[in-house]
Amino acid sequence: MVSTFPNPASVDLSRVRLAIRSLQPQLVEWRRRLHQKPELGFQEKLTAEFVSHKLQEWGIEHQTAIAQTGIVATIKGDKIPTLEKQESREKTSDSALSTQNLARAKRPATANSTEKVLAIRADMDALPIQELNEVPYCSQHDGVMHACGHDGHTAIALGTAYYLQQHRQDFAGTVKIIFQPAEEGPGGAKPMIDAGVLKNPDVDAIIGLHLWNNLPLGTVGVRSGALMAAVELFDCTILGKGGHGAIPHQTIDSVVVAAQIVTALQTIVARNVNPIDSAVVTVGALHAGTAHNIIADTATMKGTVRYFNPAFHSFFKQRIEQIIAGICQSYGAKYDFRYTELYPPVINDATMAELVRSQAEAVIETPIGIVPECQTMGGEDMSFFLQEVPGCYFFLGSANPEKDLAYPHHHPRFDFDETALAMGVEIFVRCVEKFFD
């Protein structure tokens, strides 16, 4: 995909304001320091300490140890809306309320109900991968690596926090910056929501980004509606009856049963899902047997389900078990079935997606620029935040093949073009200023 776009080598920071451009060396320094000290989900103690230290150094109010290692920073703007804008807001009818005001209208009134609140979310965790990059900032933690760009997300969020704290006169509301643990699993968004990070003050809308090596530097992937898929997992054990490979009539062959199930599961998307919708059912692991001439009494399989349409919630779980139960019954086998609904789909609000798109256009100057067709069957627990308040999650292109920075996410040689860091801060800052305007 990257090769189909213009060469990103010409991308520079000319559209990034000077104050943010001057932060670029520090953004790189912070990102590389975090890259050297990667930590798995809910173990981000060094990362959280670094983030908290910086926030404290800059005088930014923040809470730590939320959902174990999460942090929430709060920055209040000093800008006073003009009288004309205040009167315009007062005259806005209920029918014309924006999406974010509708979200607030559903909540009980609070002391700060007239002040809008925008949240920015960044994830902090790494992956259990041994890094193969030969760079000065290579991971110092054996078997753990920032192979998905979360070190960059954290650095961008820190840069945004620093800039907003220094320029509070440029916006008129409150910004909450959420540093979230455990996106890669088991999921830190929902525990943070349960801990109240969207309350006191109540968040009206939320934005977040993902550095994306499926897009080149100098592009932004943003769209309304579904951006990323739901992530659901299933585990199944087929309970047959083992025996001699030469005497199959005395057995119930779990391998044959499992093979029939794997084949039949592919008919769900092919024959039960509207072709206009997108969905995936994948069996990623199948294990059975120990020898050439022994019919296995058990077979285990593991798989994943992905879809964009929220209407499919619970559908795949029911249909998969129906198929497993029917095939097992026909062969005389039994089964044990477990299904995990990990993350719902990432659904962007149209108003917030337009906000991000308009501000990204002001920052991105390459011929391609905005890429609306950027959906992926990958999943993200940003979806839980988007179920609570309207928002937008978007992709910030970060690949640069000419610098050998185009390896895919979760690859042991993953790395990205750090020019994207200042661009990410600029887009976030512009979104803050526009949101409160």
N, C-alpha and C positions, 0 to 999 in steps of 0.2 A: 504493500500500500504506500509506503513512504516514497518509493521510487517514482510514483506517478505524479508527484508534486514538484514544484520548482525547487531548485537548489537553495537550501536555507542559509548557505554561507554568507549571502548578502544581507541577512537580517541584522539590524543593529538596534540600539535603544533610542533612536532619534525622537520617537514619540513618547518616550518616558520622561516625565518632568525631572529637572536637574536634581532636586532633593532626593528623589528615589534612585536616579542613576548613581548618585554618590554613595548610595547604600550597597551597590552591587558587590564591591569587595567584601563587605561584612556578611552579606547574604551567602556568598561563596564560602567564606570562612566558617560561618555557623553550620551550613549544610555539610561541609566536609568533616567538621568535628562530630556532628551527629552520625555521619556515615561511618566513622571509625568506631563508634560505640553503639552498635545496633542492639536492640532488645526486643524480645518476643512480647506478644500480647499480655497485658496486665503485669509485665515485668519491667516497664519503662521507667525505672527509678532514676537512672543517670540522666535520661532524656528529660524527665519531669524536673529534676533538680536544675538542669541547665536552663530550661524554659523559665522556671520560677525565679532563678537568679537574675536573668535578664529583665524580666518584668519588674522585679523589685528594684533593680538598678535604675530603671526608667521611671519609677514612681507610679506604676500601673497597678491599680487595685486588682487582686486576683485571689481565687480560692484554689487550694490544692487538695490532693488525695480524694478526688471525686471519682467514684467507681474505681477505687484503688489508686490509680496513677493519673487520672485525668485532671485537667486544669481549666478553669474558666476565668478569663480576664475581662474586665469591664472598663470601657472608656466612654466618658460622657462628653459630648460636644458642647462648645460654648456659643455657637452661632445662634443669633436671634433671628427668627423668620421675619421677613418684612410684613408690615401691616396688610399690604395688598394680598400676600400669600395667605396670611391668617384668615382674612375675610373670605378668600376664595375657598378655603377648607371648610369654613363654617357654613357656606352656602351649598356645599356638596350634598346632594340628596342621597338617601339610602340606596336608591336604585343605581346610583352611579359610583358607589363606593368601590375603591380598588380592592383587589384580592386581599392585600394585607390588612386593610381596614375591616373587611368582612371577618377576617380571622379574629381581630380584636373584638368586634361587635358581639361575637358569640361568647366572650368571656365575661365574668363578673367585673364590674368597675373597680379600679384600684386607684390609689392615691396618685399614681403617675400615668393614668390612663390616657392623658393627652400627648404623652411623649412616645414617639415611635422607637422601636428597638429592632435592630438588625443583627443577626448572628452570622459569624464566619466560622466554618468548621475545618479543622486540619487533623489528620490522623498521624500517629507518632510511631507505630510499631513496625518491626522488621519481620523477616521470614527465616525459617530454618534451612538456609542454603549456604553452602561453602563458597565464598566469593573467589572468583578466578581472575578478577581484574588485577593488573600490576600497576597500581597507581599509589602515590604517596599517602593518600587518604583511605587506603584499603581497610576493610573491616579488621579490627583487632580482636574480635570475639569469634572464636573458632565455631564454625557451623551456623553462624547467624549473619545475615546480610540485609542491607536495605536494597532489595532487588525490585522495588515497586515505586520508588520515588517519594516515600513518606518523609524521608529526611528533608527533601526539597519542600514538601508541603509545610512542614514545621518551620523551616527557615522563612518561607514566604509569609506565613502567619505572624512570625516574630517581626519581620520587616514591616508588615502592615500595622501591627500594634505600635511599633516604634514611631512610624510616620504619623499615625493618627494621634498619638499622645502629644507629638510636637506641633500638630496642626489642628488642635481642637476647635479653633476659631472657624474652620472651614465646613463644619457640619453641625446640625442642630438636634441630633438625637443621641441615642445610646447604642454603642456597639459592644456586643459580647463576642469574644474570640474563644472558641471551644477547641482545646487541644485534647483530642480523643485517643484513648488506648485501644488496642486489640481489634482494629478493623479486619485484619486478616483472619481472625478467629480467636476466640469464639464470638466476638462481636462486642464492642464497647459502647456503641451508640445507645442502645436501649437501656443499659444500666445507668448511663449518664442522664438520659431523659427521666428515668425513674427516680434519680437523685435530685431532679428539679432544675436542671441547667437551663430549661426554657422558661423558667418562672423567676419572679422577683429580681428584676422586672420581667414581665411577660414578653416573649419574643414575638414579633409580628411576621418576620420572614427570615430566611436563612439562605446563604450561598456557600459554595465550596468548589474546589477545583481538584483535578487530578492531572499531574504531569503525565503526558501520554506519548509514548514512543511509537504508537501507531499513526501519529501525525507528526509532520516535520516542524521544526522550530519556525515560528512566524505564522502559525495557524491556531485557531481556536475552534473546538467542536462544541456547538451549543444548539439545543433544540428544545421546543416545548414538548410535553408528553413524555413517553417512555424513552429513557436514555440507556439504562442498564437493566438487566433481567433479574427476576426473582431467582433465588438460589435455594433449592431443596435437595435433600439427600435421602437415599434409601439403602437399607441393608436387608438382605434376605438370606436365610439358610434353608436349603431344601433337605428335608429329612427322609431319606429313602431306606433301602435295605441292602447292605453290602453282600458281596459273595465272590465266587470264582469267576474270572473273565470268560471261562469256557462253559459256564453253566448259568447263563443269564436269566433263564426262566425261574430261577429260585430267588431272584433279587428284584429290587425296585431301584433302577439305575438313576441315581441323583444327577449324573452328568447329562444324560439324555433329557431329563426333566428340565434342568437348568438351560440346556441348549434351546429347547422349545420356548422357554420363557424369554430368553434373550431375543430370539427372532420375533416373537409375538409382541414384545414391548415396542418394537419399531412401528407397529401398525397404529399405535395411539396417535402419533403426530400425523401419520399418513392418512388415517381414516376417521379419526375422532375430532381433529382440530380443523377449524376453518382454514383453508389454504391462505387466506389473507392474513391470518395471525401467524406469528413466529413462535416456535417452541422447539425444545430439544429434550430427548430422553436418551441418556448415554449410560451404558453399563461399562464402568471403567475398570472393574476387577472381577475375576471369576476364578475361584480356586476349588480344586477337588482332586481326590485320589493321591496315591503314593507309589503305585507300581504299574507295570505293563499289564499284568494279568489279574488285577483286583478291581472289581466294580465298587466304586466309592459309595459309602452309605450316606455321606453328606456332601453338599456343594454350597459354597457361599459366594454371594455376589454383592457388589457395591456399585452404586450409580448416582447420577445427578440429573436433576430436572431444571430446565430454564424456560422462562416465558416472560413476555412483556405485559400481557393483558391481566390486570388484577382479577378479572372474572374467573380466571382459571384456579384461583385459590381453592384448595381442597379437591379439585377435579382430578389432578394427576395421582394424588395419593389414593383416591378411591379406585380409579381405573387400573392402576398398576396392581393393586391388591386383588382386584377382580380377576385379572388375567392370571396372576400367580395361583390364586385359589382354584380357578377352573382347570388349569393344566395339572396341578398337583392332584386334584380329585380324579381326573381322567387316568392318571398313572398309579393311583393308590398311594401317593406320597403325602407327606405333611410338610408344613413350612412354619418358619418364624420370621415375621416381617416387622421392620421398624422404619419409620419415616420421620424425617426432621425438616421442618420448615425454617430454614436458616435466615434468609433475608427476603423481604418483599421486593418488587421491582422499584427502580429509581424513577419516579414520575415527576417531571419538572412542571411547575406552574407557568402558564403562558405569559402572564404579566412579568414575572421575575425573569423568565428566559429572555424576554424582549429587553429588559433592563440590562442583563449581562451582555447580550448581543450588541446593543447600541454602544455600550462602553468599551467592549472589546474591539469594535470597529475603529474606535478612536485611537487604539493602541497598536493594532496590527496593520501593517502597510504593505504586506506582500500581495501578489496578484490573487492568490487563493483566499487568504484571510480567514473568513468565517466558513466553517464546514458544517452545514446543518445535518447532513446524512452521516451521523457518527455513532449510531447505535452499536452496542456490543452485548453479547450474551454473557459477558462477565457480570459479576454482582458486586454490590457495595452496601454496607449498612448505613450509609448516608440516607438510604430509603426510609429508615425509621424517623429521622428528623423531618423528612418531607411528608410523612404521614401526619405529623403533628401541626406543622405550619407550612404555608406556601413557600416555595424556594426554587433554587436552580443549582444543579450540579453540572459542571462543564469540564471539558478536556482542554488542557493547554499543551499544544504541540511542543515536543522537547527532543525529537530525534534529529541527528545530523550525521548522515552516512559518511560525509567527507572527513569527519573527525572520528569515525568508527564508533559513533554514539547512536546506534540504531538497534541494538539487541532488544528483544521483546521483554516485557515484564515477566518477572519470576525466573529469568535466565541468570546463571551465575556470572555472566559478564555484562549484566544490565548496568547502564550508566546513561546520563542524559546531558544535553547541552545546557550548561548553567546560565547562559544568557536568558533563559526563560524565567529565572528567579525574579529579576526586577520587573519583567513584563507581568508576572503574576501579581506582584505587589501593586503595580499601577492599575491593573484591572480591578482588583479589590477596592482600592482607594477611590477610584472613579465611581464604582457601584455604591459605595457608602455615601459619597457626596450627592449623587443623583437621587438615591433612595430617599434621603431626607430633604431634598429640594422641593 
